[in-house]
Amino acid sequence: MAQRLNYSSFIPATYSKLIELDTLAGNSSLDNLLIHLVRLRASQINGCLFCVDIHAKQAVRDGENRLRLLHLTGWQESDLFSVKERAALLWTEALTRLSPESTNDNLYQSVKAYFSDAEIAQLTMIITLINALNRFGVAFRAQPGTLDKILGLDGVTL
């Protein structure tokens, strides 16, 4: 499918700030590979192939195990993810499929068992921003691979 609109060219200042926020959030104290998993999982749920492509390539570039990426859609059944990663993925899914029930106290406490308050805030910001970026990618059919050279991903193979 062809891209519908080069959205960033119509809102350059706003879109630039969104990318700036996402970059800033990604420079948190959270593990870089965990951030890749969270961004990739939210993008899978939202059906944003543009973002799935970027975050899978970034994860591989930064040393993520390819098998873990293949298992990500079924992370609940895979033994390749730590309990901390499972908590982060649980939180990612809850905030991506947002409802009052999805963020109940039991779920929150299970996340809090592995993350400090500051880390939960950072994780929530990362999830919020990837969900916002996914909306642009899906709405306007952003084309996978179009930013590979700019992001230094042109040599990354999956």
TIVO-2410 file (N, C-alpha, C; in nm, 3 decimals):
# residues 158
REC num residu      c1      c2      c3 atome chaine
REC   1      M   0.084  -0.119   0.000     N      A
REC   1      M   0.000   0.000   0.000    CA      A
REC   1      M   0.088   0.124   0.000     C      A
REC   2      A   0.045   0.223  -0.070     N      A
REC   2      A   0.120   0.347  -0.080    CA      A
REC   2      A   0.095   0.435   0.042     C      A
REC   3      Q   0.197   0.513   0.075     N      A
REC   3      Q   0.181   0.608   0.185    CA      A
REC   3      Q   0.076   0.711   0.146     C      A
REC   4      R  -0.010   0.744   0.239     N      A
REC   4      R  -0.119   0.837   0.212    CA      A
REC   4      R  -0.074   0.983   0.216     C      A
REC   5      L   0.015   1.012   0.309     N      A
REC   5      L   0.050   1.151   0.334    CA      A
REC   5      L   0.185   1.157   0.403     C      A
REC   6      N   0.270   1.249   0.360     N      A
REC   6      N   0.397   1.272   0.429    CA      A
REC   6      N   0.366   1.368   0.544     C      A
REC   7      Y   0.308   1.312   0.649     N      A
REC   7      Y   0.253   1.390   0.760    CA      A
REC   7      Y   0.353   1.482   0.826     C      A
REC   8      S   0.476   1.439   0.839     N      A
REC   8      S   0.574   1.522   0.911    CA      A
REC   8      S   0.603   1.652   0.836     C      A
REC   9      S   0.583   1.655   0.705     N      A
REC   9      S   0.608   1.778   0.629    CA      A
REC   9      S   0.498   1.882   0.652     C      A
REC  10      F   0.383   1.842   0.699     N      A
REC  10      F   0.273   1.936   0.723    CA      A
REC  10      F   0.270   1.989   0.866     C      A
REC  11      I   0.337   1.918   0.955     N      A
REC  11      I   0.344   1.961   1.096    CA      A
REC  11      I   0.489   1.946   1.145     C      A
REC  12      P   0.583   2.009   1.076     N      A
REC  12      P   0.724   1.983   1.107    CA      A
REC  12      P   0.765   2.018   1.250     C      A
REC  13      A   0.720   2.129   1.300     N      A
REC  13      A   0.761   2.169   1.436    CA      A
REC  13      A   0.701   2.075   1.540     C      A
REC  14      T   0.575   2.043   1.526     N      A
REC  14      T   0.507   1.956   1.621    CA      A
REC  14      T   0.564   1.815   1.615     C      A
REC  15      Y   0.579   1.763   1.493     N      A
REC  15      Y   0.631   1.627   1.477    CA      A
REC  15      Y   0.775   1.618   1.529     C      A
REC  16      S   0.852   1.720   1.503     N      A
REC  16      S   0.990   1.724   1.552    CA      A
REC  16      S   0.993   1.717   1.705     C      A
REC  17      K   0.902   1.787   1.770     N      A
REC  17      K   0.894   1.783   1.918    CA      A
REC  17      K   0.852   1.645   1.968     C      A
REC  18      L   0.762   1.578   1.894     N      A
REC  18      L   0.722   1.444   1.932    CA      A
REC  18      L   0.841   1.348   1.924     C      A
REC  19      I   0.919   1.360   1.818     N      A
REC  19      I   1.039   1.277   1.803    CA      A
REC  19      I   1.141   1.312   1.912     C      A
REC  20      E   1.153   1.440   1.941     N      A
REC  20      E   1.245   1.485   2.047    CA      A
REC  20      E   1.204   1.426   2.182     C      A
REC  21      L   1.075   1.428   2.212     N      A
REC  21      L   1.024   1.368   2.336    CA      A
REC  21      L   1.052   1.218   2.340     C      A
REC  22      D   1.029   1.150   2.228     N      A
REC  22      D   1.052   1.007   2.222    CA      A
REC  22      D   1.199   0.974   2.243     C      A
REC  23      T   1.287   1.053   2.185     N      A
REC  23      T   1.431   1.034   2.204    CA      A
REC  23      T   1.470   1.058   2.349     C      A
REC  24      L   1.418   1.164   2.407     N      A
REC  24      L   1.445   1.197   2.547    CA      A
REC  24      L   1.396   1.084   2.639     C      A
REC  25      A   1.276   1.035   2.614     N      A
REC  25      A   1.221   0.927   2.696    CA      A
REC  25      A   1.305   0.800   2.681     C      A
REC  26      G   1.355   0.775   2.561     N      A
REC  26      G   1.437   0.657   2.537    CA      A
REC  26      G   1.573   0.662   2.604     C      A
REC  27      N   1.615   0.781   2.645     N      A
REC  27      N   1.742   0.797   2.716    CA      A
REC  27      N   1.722   0.788   2.867     C      A
REC  28      S   1.627   0.709   2.908     N      A
REC  28      S   1.596   0.693   3.051    CA      A
REC  28      S   1.694   0.596   3.115     C      A
REC  29      S   1.669   0.566   3.240     N      A
REC  29      S   1.753   0.470   3.312    CA      A
REC  29      S   1.714   0.326   3.283     C      A
REC  30      L   1.608   0.306   3.206     N      A
REC  30      L   1.566   0.170   3.171    CA      A
REC  30      L   1.663   0.107   3.071     C      A
REC  31      D   1.673  -0.024   3.076     N      A
REC  31      D   1.759  -0.098   2.985    CA      A
REC  31      D   1.717  -0.073   2.840     C      A
REC  32      N   1.814  -0.047   2.754     N      A
REC  32      N   1.788  -0.015   2.615    CA      A
REC  32      N   1.715  -0.128   2.542     C      A
REC  33      L   1.754  -0.253   2.567     N      A
REC  33      L   1.687  -0.365   2.501    CA      A
REC  33      L   1.543  -0.380   2.549     C      A
REC  34      L   1.518  -0.349   2.675     N      A
REC  34      L   1.381  -0.351   2.726    CA      A
REC  34      L   1.297  -0.245   2.654     C      A
REC  35      I   1.353  -0.129   2.633     N      A
REC  35      I   1.282  -0.022   2.562    CA      A
REC  35      I   1.248  -0.067   2.421     C      A
REC  36      H   1.341  -0.133   2.354     N      A
REC  36      H   1.313  -0.185   2.219    CA      A
REC  36      H   1.197  -0.285   2.223     C      A
REC  37      L   1.197  -0.376   2.321     N      A
REC  37      L   1.089  -0.474   2.331    CA      A
REC  37      L   0.954  -0.407   2.352     C      A
REC  38      V   0.951  -0.307   2.438     N      A
REC  38      V   0.827  -0.235   2.468    CA      A
REC  38      V   0.776  -0.162   2.343     C      A
REC  39      R   0.863  -0.092   2.276     N      A
REC  39      R   0.822  -0.019   2.155    CA      A
REC  39      R   0.777  -0.115   2.046     C      A
REC  40      L   0.848  -0.224   2.031     N      A
REC  40      L   0.813  -0.322   1.929    CA      A
REC  40      L   0.679  -0.388   1.961     C      A
REC  41      R   0.657  -0.424   2.088     N      A
REC  41      R   0.530  -0.490   2.124    CA      A
REC  41      R   0.411  -0.398   2.104     C      A
REC  42      A   0.422  -0.273   2.145     N      A
REC  42      A   0.311  -0.179   2.123    CA      A
REC  42      A   0.285  -0.162   1.973     C      A
REC  43      S   0.390  -0.155   1.895     N      A
REC  43      S   0.376  -0.139   1.750    CA      A
REC  43      S   0.310  -0.262   1.687     C      A
REC  44      Q   0.342  -0.381   1.738     N      A
REC  44      Q   0.276  -0.503   1.689    CA      A
REC  44      Q   0.127  -0.497   1.719     C      A
REC  45      I   0.093  -0.463   1.840     N      A
REC  45      I  -0.048  -0.457   1.881    CA      A
REC  45      I  -0.124  -0.357   1.794     C      A
REC  46      N  -0.062  -0.242   1.767     N      A
REC  46      N  -0.128  -0.137   1.690    CA      A
REC  46      N  -0.123  -0.160   1.539     C      A
REC  47      G  -0.050  -0.260   1.496     N      A
REC  47      G  -0.043  -0.289   1.353    CA      A
REC  47      G   0.035  -0.186   1.274     C      A
REC  48      C   0.137  -0.127   1.336     N      A
REC  48      C   0.217  -0.025   1.268    CA      A
REC  48      C   0.344  -0.091   1.212     C      A
REC  49      L   0.337  -0.134   1.088     N      A
REC  49      L   0.449  -0.203   1.025    CA      A
REC  49      L   0.571  -0.113   1.016     C      A
REC  50      F   0.551   0.014   0.993     N      A
REC  50      F   0.661   0.112   0.987    CA      A
REC  50      F   0.742   0.108   1.116     C      A
REC  51      C   0.674   0.113   1.230     N      A
REC  51      C   0.741   0.112   1.360    CA      A
REC  51      C   0.793  -0.026   1.396     C      A
REC  52      V   0.722  -0.132   1.360     N      A
REC  52      V   0.771  -0.268   1.383    CA      A
REC  52      V   0.905  -0.284   1.313     C      A
REC  53      D   0.912  -0.240   1.189     N      A
REC  53      D   1.035  -0.249   1.110    CA      A
REC  53      D   1.150  -0.174   1.177     C      A
REC  54      I   1.125  -0.052   1.218     N      A
REC  54      I   1.229   0.030   1.283    CA      A
REC  54      I   1.276  -0.035   1.413     C      A
REC  55      H   1.183  -0.071   1.499     N      A
REC  55      H   1.222  -0.118   1.633    CA      A
REC  55      H   1.281  -0.258   1.632     C      A
REC  56      A   1.239  -0.342   1.540     N      A
REC  56      A   1.303  -0.474   1.527    CA      A
REC  56      A   1.448  -0.456   1.481     C      A
REC  57      K   1.469  -0.371   1.382     N      A
REC  57      K   1.605  -0.347   1.333    CA      A
REC  57      K   1.692  -0.281   1.439     C      A
REC  58      Q   1.638  -0.184   1.511     N      A
REC  58      Q   1.716  -0.120   1.617    CA      A
REC  58      Q   1.754  -0.221   1.726     C      A
REC  59      A   1.661  -0.309   1.759     N      A
REC  59      A   1.687  -0.410   1.863    CA      A
REC  59      A   1.800  -0.503   1.819     C      A
REC  60      V   1.795  -0.550   1.695     N      A
REC  60      V   1.900  -0.638   1.643    CA      A
REC  60      V   2.033  -0.564   1.639     C      A
REC  61      R   2.030  -0.443   1.591     N      A
REC  61      R   2.152  -0.362   1.585    CA      A
REC  61      R   2.216  -0.348   1.723     C      A
REC  62      D   2.132  -0.335   1.825     N      A
REC  62      D   2.182  -0.313   1.961    CA      A
REC  62      D   2.207  -0.443   2.038     C      A
REC  63      G   2.195  -0.558   1.970     N      A
REC  63      G   2.233  -0.684   2.031    CA      A
REC  63      G   2.121  -0.775   2.076     C      A
REC  64      E   1.997  -0.742   2.045     N      A
REC  64      E   1.886  -0.829   2.086    CA      A
REC  64      E   1.890  -0.961   2.010     C      A
REC  65      N   1.852  -1.068   2.078     N      A
REC  65      N   1.845  -1.201   2.020    CA      A
REC  65      N   1.726  -1.208   1.925     C      A
REC  66      R   1.751  -1.250   1.802     N      A
REC  66      R   1.644  -1.256   1.702    CA      A
REC  66      R   1.531  -1.350   1.743     C      A
REC  67      L   1.564  -1.459   1.811     N      A
REC  67      L   1.460  -1.553   1.853    CA      A
REC  67      L   1.364  -1.486   1.951     C      A
REC  68      R   1.416  -1.403   2.039     N      A
REC  68      R   1.328  -1.331   2.133    CA      A
REC  68      R   1.232  -1.240   2.057     C      A
REC  69      L   1.278  -1.180   1.950     N      A
REC  69      L   1.191  -1.095   1.870    CA      A
REC  69      L   1.080  -1.178   1.805     C      A
REC  70      L   1.115  -1.298   1.761     N      A
REC  70      L   1.013  -1.386   1.703    CA      A
REC  70      L   0.912  -1.431   1.808     C      A
REC  71      H   0.957  -1.447   1.930     N      A
REC  71      H   0.869  -1.490   2.040    CA      A
REC  71      H   0.786  -1.376   2.100     C      A
REC  72      L   0.816  -1.255   2.063     N      A
REC  72      L   0.754  -1.140   2.130    CA      A
REC  72      L   0.602  -1.141   2.121     C      A
REC  73      T   0.546  -1.182   2.010     N      A
REC  73      T   0.399  -1.182   2.000    CA      A
REC  73      T   0.336  -1.282   2.095     C      A
REC  74      G   0.411  -1.384   2.137     N      A
REC  74      G   0.361  -1.482   2.232    CA      A
REC  74      G   0.444  -1.484   2.359     C      A
REC  75      W   0.487  -1.369   2.405     N      A
REC  75      W   0.579  -1.357   2.518    CA      A
REC  75      W   0.526  -1.426   2.644     C      A
REC  76      Q   0.394  -1.430   2.660     N      A
REC  76      Q   0.337  -1.492   2.781    CA      A
REC  76      Q   0.370  -1.641   2.789     C      A
REC  77      E   0.390  -1.704   2.674     N      A
REC  77      E   0.416  -1.847   2.669    CA      A
REC  77      E   0.564  -1.881   2.651     C      A
REC  78      S   0.646  -1.782   2.632     N      A
REC  78      S   0.789  -1.804   2.606    CA      A
REC  78      S   0.871  -1.794   2.733     C      A
REC  79      D   0.970  -1.879   2.744     N      A
REC  79      D   1.059  -1.871   2.860    CA      A
REC  79      D   1.183  -1.786   2.832     C      A
REC  80      L   1.181  -1.712   2.723     N      A
REC  80      L   1.295  -1.629   2.684    CA      A
REC  80      L   1.296  -1.491   2.748     C      A
REC  81      F   1.191  -1.457   2.822     N      A
REC  81      F   1.179  -1.325   2.881    CA      A
REC  81      F   1.186  -1.333   3.033     C      A
REC  82      S   1.260  -1.240   3.092     N      A
REC  82      S   1.273  -1.235   3.238    CA      A
REC  82      S   1.142  -1.189   3.301     C      A
REC  83      V   1.131  -1.207   3.432     N      A
REC  83      V   1.009  -1.161   3.501    CA      A
REC  83      V   0.995  -1.010   3.492     C      A
REC  84      K   1.105  -0.938   3.493     N      A
REC  84      K   1.100  -0.792   3.479    CA      A
REC  84      K   1.052  -0.754   3.340     C      A
REC  85      E   1.102  -0.821   3.238     N      A
REC  85      E   1.056  -0.793   3.101    CA      A
REC  85      E   0.909  -0.828   3.085     C      A
REC  86      R   0.867  -0.936   3.148     N      A
REC  86      R   0.725  -0.975   3.143    CA      A
REC  86      R   0.637  -0.867   3.207     C      A
REC  87      A   0.683  -0.811   3.317     N      A
REC  87      A   0.607  -0.703   3.382    CA      A
REC  87      A   0.598  -0.582   3.290     C      A
REC  88      A   0.706  -0.548   3.224     N      A
REC  88      A   0.706  -0.434   3.131    CA      A
REC  88      A   0.614  -0.460   3.012     C      A
REC  89      L   0.617  -0.582   2.961     N      A
REC  89      L   0.530  -0.617   2.848    CA      A
REC  89      L   0.383  -0.620   2.889     C      A
REC  90      L   0.357  -0.664   3.010     N      A
REC  90      L   0.221  -0.662   3.064    CA      A
REC  90      L   0.169  -0.518   3.072     C      A
REC  91      W   0.253  -0.428   3.122     N      A
REC  91      W   0.217  -0.287   3.133    CA      A
REC  91      W   0.199  -0.226   2.993     C      A
REC  92      T   0.286  -0.264   2.901     N      A
REC  92      T   0.276  -0.216   2.763    CA      A
REC  92      T   0.141  -0.255   2.703     C      A
REC  93      E   0.105  -0.379   2.719     N      A
REC  93      E  -0.022  -0.425   2.662    CA      A
REC  93      E  -0.141  -0.358   2.731     C      A
REC  94      A  -0.133  -0.340   2.860     N      A
REC  94      A  -0.242  -0.275   2.934    CA      A
REC  94      A  -0.262  -0.131   2.888     C      A
REC  95      L  -0.154  -0.058   2.866     N      A
REC  95      L  -0.165   0.082   2.826    CA      A
REC  95      L  -0.193   0.099   2.676     C      A
REC  96      T  -0.156   0.000   2.598     N      A
REC  96      T  -0.183   0.005   2.454    CA      A
REC  96      T  -0.327  -0.032   2.424     C      A
REC  97      R  -0.380  -0.127   2.501     N      A
REC  97      R  -0.521  -0.167   2.490    CA      A
REC  97      R  -0.595  -0.105   2.608     C      A
REC  98      L  -0.591   0.022   2.619     N      A
REC  98      L  -0.632   0.095   2.737    CA      A
REC  98      L  -0.780   0.081   2.769     C      A
REC  99      S  -0.804   0.047   2.896     N      A
REC  99      S  -0.939   0.045   2.952    CA      A
REC  99      S  -0.923   0.052   3.104     C      A
REC 100      P  -1.029   0.091   3.175     N      A
REC 100      P  -1.018   0.093   3.322    CA      A
REC 100      P  -0.981  -0.044   3.379     C      A
REC 101      E  -1.028  -0.150   3.316     N      A
REC 101      E  -0.999  -0.285   3.364    CA      A
REC 101      E  -0.853  -0.324   3.337     C      A
REC 102      S  -0.796  -0.273   3.229     N      A
REC 102      S  -0.662  -0.316   3.190    CA      A
REC 102      S  -0.553  -0.265   3.284     C      A
REC 103      T  -0.584  -0.162   3.359     N      A
REC 103      T  -0.483  -0.105   3.451    CA      A
REC 103      T  -0.528  -0.119   3.596     C      A
REC 104      N  -0.584  -0.233   3.629     N      A
REC 104      N  -0.634  -0.254   3.765    CA      A
REC 104      N  -0.520  -0.257   3.866     C      A
REC 105      D  -0.553  -0.252   3.992     N      A
REC 105      D  -0.453  -0.246   4.100    CA      A
REC 105      D  -0.363  -0.368   4.103     C      A
REC 106      N  -0.417  -0.486   4.077     N      A
REC 106      N  -0.334  -0.607   4.079    CA      A
REC 106      N  -0.227  -0.602   3.971     C      A
REC 107      L  -0.266  -0.559   3.852     N      A
REC 107      L  -0.168  -0.547   3.744    CA      A
REC 107      L  -0.062  -0.443   3.779     C      A
REC 108      Y  -0.106  -0.330   3.829     N      A
REC 108      Y  -0.012  -0.224   3.868    CA      A
REC 108      Y   0.087  -0.275   3.973     C      A
REC 109      Q   0.038  -0.347   4.071     N      A
REC 109      Q   0.126  -0.400   4.176    CA      A
REC 109      Q   0.226  -0.501   4.120     C      A
REC 110      S   0.185  -0.578   4.020     N      A
REC 110      S   0.279  -0.673   3.960    CA      A
REC 110      S   0.389  -0.600   3.884     C      A
REC 111      V   0.358  -0.486   3.827     N      A
REC 111      V   0.460  -0.405   3.760    CA      A
REC 111      V   0.549  -0.338   3.865     C      A
REC 112      K   0.487  -0.287   3.970     N      A
REC 112      K   0.559  -0.218   4.077    CA      A
REC 112      K   0.656  -0.311   4.151     C      A
REC 113      A   0.633  -0.439   4.144     N      A
REC 113      A   0.723  -0.535   4.208    CA      A
REC 113      A   0.860  -0.539   4.142     C      A
REC 114      Y   0.869  -0.492   4.018     N      A
REC 114      Y   0.995  -0.499   3.943    CA      A
REC 114      Y   1.051  -0.363   3.902     C      A
REC 115      F   0.970  -0.259   3.916     N      A
REC 115      F   1.012  -0.126   3.873    CA      A
REC 115      F   0.987  -0.024   3.984     C      A
REC 116      S   1.079   0.070   3.998     N      A
REC 116      S   1.060   0.179   4.093    CA      A
REC 116      S   0.953   0.274   4.038     C      A
REC 117      D   0.909   0.366   4.121     N      A
REC 117      D   0.811   0.465   4.076    CA      A
REC 117      D   0.864   0.545   3.958     C      A
REC 118      A   0.990   0.584   3.964     N      A
REC 118      A   1.051   0.661   3.855    CA      A
REC 118      A   1.056   0.577   3.727     C      A
REC 119      E   1.089   0.450   3.741     N      A
REC 119      E   1.095   0.362   3.623    CA      A
REC 119      E   0.957   0.339   3.563     C      A
REC 120      I   0.855   0.327   3.648     N      A
REC 120      I   0.719   0.311   3.597    CA      A
REC 120      I   0.676   0.436   3.521     C      A
REC 121      A   0.710   0.551   3.573     N      A
REC 121      A   0.680   0.677   3.502    CA      A
REC 121      A   0.752   0.681   3.368     C      A
REC 122      Q   0.880   0.642   3.366     N      A
REC 122      Q   0.958   0.641   3.241    CA      A
REC 122      Q   0.898   0.541   3.142     C      A
REC 123      L   0.868   0.423   3.190     N      A
REC 123      L   0.809   0.320   3.106    CA      A
REC 123      L   0.675   0.366   3.048     C      A
REC 124      T   0.595   0.428   3.130     N      A
REC 124      T   0.465   0.479   3.086    CA      A
REC 124      T   0.482   0.586   2.979     C      A
REC 125      M   0.581   0.673   2.994     N      A
REC 125      M   0.607   0.775   2.893    CA      A
REC 125      M   0.649   0.711   2.761     C      A
REC 126      I   0.737   0.612   2.766     N      A
REC 126      I   0.781   0.543   2.645    CA      A
REC 126      I   0.663   0.477   2.575     C      A
REC 127      I   0.578   0.411   2.651     N      A
REC 127      I   0.459   0.346   2.595    CA      A
REC 127      I   0.364   0.449   2.534     C      A
REC 128      T   0.343   0.558   2.603     N      A
REC 128      T   0.254   0.664   2.554    CA      A
REC 128      T   0.304   0.720   2.422     C      A
REC 129      L   0.434   0.746   2.414     N      A
REC 129      L   0.489   0.807   2.293    CA      A
REC 129      L   0.490   0.711   2.175     C      A
REC 130      I   0.522   0.583   2.197     N      A
REC 130      I   0.520   0.490   2.083    CA      A
REC 130      I   0.378   0.473   2.034     C      A
REC 131      N   0.281   0.475   2.124     N      A
REC 131      N   0.141   0.467   2.080    CA      A
REC 131      N   0.102   0.588   1.996     C      A
REC 132      A   0.149   0.706   2.032     N      A
REC 132      A   0.123   0.826   1.952    CA      A
REC 132      A   0.188   0.813   1.815     C      A
REC 133      L   0.313   0.770   1.811     N      A
REC 133      L   0.382   0.754   1.683    CA      A
REC 133      L   0.316   0.647   1.597     C      A
REC 134      N   0.268   0.541   1.660     N      A
REC 134      N   0.198   0.436   1.586    CA      A
REC 134      N   0.075   0.490   1.515     C      A
REC 135      R   0.006   0.584   1.579     N      A
REC 135      R  -0.115   0.640   1.517    CA      A
REC 135      R  -0.083   0.710   1.387     C      A
REC 136      F   0.030   0.780   1.382     N      A
REC 136      F   0.072   0.844   1.257    CA      A
REC 136      F   0.109   0.740   1.152     C      A
REC 137      G   0.186   0.640   1.193     N      A
REC 137      G   0.229   0.537   1.099    CA      A
REC 137      G   0.113   0.461   1.038     C      A
REC 138      V   0.014   0.426   1.121     N      A
REC 138      V  -0.101   0.351   1.073    CA      A
REC 138      V  -0.194   0.441   0.990     C      A
REC 139      A  -0.225   0.559   1.041     N      A
REC 139      A  -0.320   0.649   0.972    CA      A
REC 139      A  -0.272   0.686   0.832     C      A
REC 140      F  -0.142   0.706   0.818     N      A
REC 140      F  -0.090   0.756   0.690    CA      A
REC 140      F  -0.007   0.653   0.614     C      A
REC 141      R  -0.010   0.527   0.662     N      A
REC 141      R   0.059   0.415   0.596    CA      A
REC 141      R   0.206   0.446   0.569     C      A
REC 142      A   0.275   0.489   0.673     N      A
REC 142      A   0.419   0.515   0.659    CA      A
REC 142      A   0.487   0.388   0.610     C      A
REC 143      Q   0.579   0.403   0.517     N      A
REC 143      Q   0.642   0.289   0.450    CA      A
REC 143      Q   0.763   0.237   0.526     C      A
REC 144      P   0.763   0.108   0.559     N      A
REC 144      P   0.877   0.048   0.628    CA      A
REC 144      P   1.006   0.066   0.548     C      A
REC 145      G   1.112   0.093   0.620     N      A
REC 145      G   1.243   0.104   0.557    CA      A
REC 145      G   1.280   0.242   0.505     C      A
REC 146      T   1.184   0.333   0.502     N      A
REC 146      T   1.213   0.464   0.443    CA      A
REC 146      T   1.307   0.550   0.528     C      A
REC 147      L   1.320   0.518   0.655     N      A
REC 147      L   1.411   0.594   0.741    CA      A
REC 147      L   1.539   0.517   0.776     C      A
REC 148      D   1.558   0.401   0.714     N      A
REC 148      D   1.672   0.316   0.749    CA      A
REC 148      D   1.805   0.390   0.741     C      A
REC 149      K   1.829   0.461   0.635     N      A
REC 149      K   1.958   0.530   0.618    CA      A
REC 149      K   1.974   0.639   0.724     C      A
REC 150      I   1.870   0.717   0.746     N      A
REC 150      I   1.874   0.825   0.845    CA      A
REC 150      I   1.899   0.770   0.986     C      A
REC 151      L   1.838   0.656   1.017     N      A
REC 151      L   1.850   0.597   1.150    CA      A
REC 151      L   1.968   0.500   1.163     C      A
REC 152      G   2.046   0.488   1.058     N      A
REC 152      G   2.161   0.397   1.063    CA      A
REC 152      G   2.123   0.250   1.064     C      A
REC 153      L   2.011   0.219   1.000     N      A
REC 153      L   1.961   0.082   0.999    CA      A
REC 153      L   1.975   0.014   0.862     C      A
REC 154      D   2.033   0.084   0.766     N      A
REC 154      D   2.038   0.031   0.629    CA      A
REC 154      D   2.121  -0.097   0.617     C      A
REC 155      G   2.210  -0.125   0.709     N      A
REC 155      G   2.288  -0.247   0.704    CA      A
REC 155      G   2.237  -0.358   0.795     C      A
REC 156      V   2.127  -0.333   0.864     N      A
REC 156      V   2.074  -0.430   0.960    CA      A
REC 156      V   1.983  -0.529   0.887     C      A
REC 157      T   2.010  -0.657   0.907     N      A
REC 157      T   1.924  -0.761   0.850    CA      A
REC 157      T   1.863  -0.842   0.963     C      A
REC 158      L   1.744  -0.886   0.940     N      A
REC 158      L   1.673  -0.965   1.042    CA      A
REC 158      L   1.677  -1.111   1.008     C      A
***
